[in-house]
Amino acid sequence: MTAMLHNLASSPNVISIHPVSSSHFKLQSIDSIAEKFAEVKKSLHPYIDQGKNPLQEPIERGSIPHTLEHITKEAASN
């Protein structure tokens, strides 16, 4: 997962990446996903302006509906 996040975050075409999770037993917890985001942010620090880093914090503990609502409002305002 960290290699994929690194590649996505390094792409000039990616604006934001929001972590989400579900209660499905096969999925990672939002805390685990957030740790991987933090790890990748730290490794990208020398290469990406942190003000433009697309890796975002979880919204409402990674709630898919809340995250979709947030990014829809964000896209509409831009």
HELIX and SHEET records of a PDB file:
HELIX    1   1 THR A    2  SER A   10  1                                   9    
HELIX    2   2 ILE A   30  LEU A   44  1                                  15    
HELIX    3   3 GLN A   50  LYS A   52  5                                   3    
HELIX    4   4 GLU A   60  GLY A   62  5                                   3    
HELIX    5   5 ILE A   64  SER A   77  1                                  14    
END                                                                             
